[in-house]
Amino acid sequence: MKDIIEALRGQFSNIESELSEPDLMKDMKKYLEVTREHARLRKILDIGDRYLSLQTDITDNKEMAQDSDPEIAEMASEELPELEAAFETASSDLEVALLPHDPNDDRDVILEVRAGTGGDEAALFAEEVSRMYVRYAEKKGWKTELIDATPGTAGGMKEITYAIKGEGAFGILRWESGGHRVQRVPETESQGRIHTSLITVAVLPEAEDVDLDIKEADLRIDVYRASGPGGQSVNTTDSAVRITHEPTGVTVQCQDEKSQHKNKAKAMMVLRSRILEILIQEQDAERAAERKSMVGSGDRSGKIRTYNFPQSRLTDHRIGLTIHSLDAVMQGELDPVVDAILAHRREEALNENRNES
């Protein structure tokens, strides 16, 4: 392990030299790649230094435990269990840190929530789930920005899109993609019967300007008057924007801002992210199949998670996790769920890595 850490230290030194070159800033895509790799290696080396330091401390303490001075030997022996426990933790942390890294995990996020099966109740739940993610992001100190929202006919949201910006946001939220099922008694239900509805969540890595060369000639841009719930006009000018990327057929729209220019900028941000996701899917067929199976079609069969309100129960069907604190989850207390999923994914990756070794 020491040889691996020293090799990484050499890579880190080379990257620091590369960062000091003035010409690097001329290639913004390369600059972003280098700065992200610099930050990633810095974190690994911090863990590696802790690992090596504890390894040395344990060796020293074992020698002192054999000291002819009984007091020194006793003190060293008492410290050993604590040092060994800390070393085990550092060893585990280092093994995880050395797993193959997906550079997309460092990106910001485009979060899209859509109502599926369930009509008005699905639209209401879609809005609640989007609010849950916004609250979670705020608790983590991330920034959120509403990109677009299409209201439901009786409240809630048919579709709602947010940009979420924060360190490692995509790596943390990527596993939220899929069908989210809700079981509860709607406010309009006079008989007290539990209804089942479904929404879909898509988490996309946000594309940067340097990632893609989107030609203006490939875009069809339509402007129209924004409207609110029920079709009433909320704007007297054609400020809403719909952009279609002809080669891929990807279409996005934005009417959240009163300014056509701002709506176009937001729509382009989502468009780039959707096209980037298509390119990532093409490069990784397995991931494409996984995402398709996760997001599904919006019917009740394609679910990854169930929110049962009468029992205050959340169940993640992929990892068999059940917790009974649904109210807290809906207020943005998602850490117990997200952490369990990330731990499960890390364990899977570690097992794959060990089997390949």
Secondary structure, 3 states (H helix, E strand, C coil): CHHHHHHHHHHHHHHHHHHCCHHHHHCHHHHHHHHHHHHHHHHHHHHHHHHHHHHHHHHHHHHHCCCCCHHHHHHHHHHHHHHHHHHHHHHHHHHHHCCCCCHHHHCCEEEEEEECCCHHHHHHHHHHHHHHHHHHHHHCCCEEEEEEEEECCCCCEEEEEEEEECCCHHHHHHHHCEEEEEEECCCCCCCCCCEEEEEEEEEEECCCCCCCCCCHHHEEEEEECCECHHHCECCCCCCEEEEEECCCCEEEEECCCCCHHHHHHHHHHHHHHHHHHHHHHHHCHHHHHHHHHHHCCCCCCCEEEEEECCCCEEEECCCCEEECCHHHHHCCCCHHHHHHHHHHHHHHHHHHHHHHC
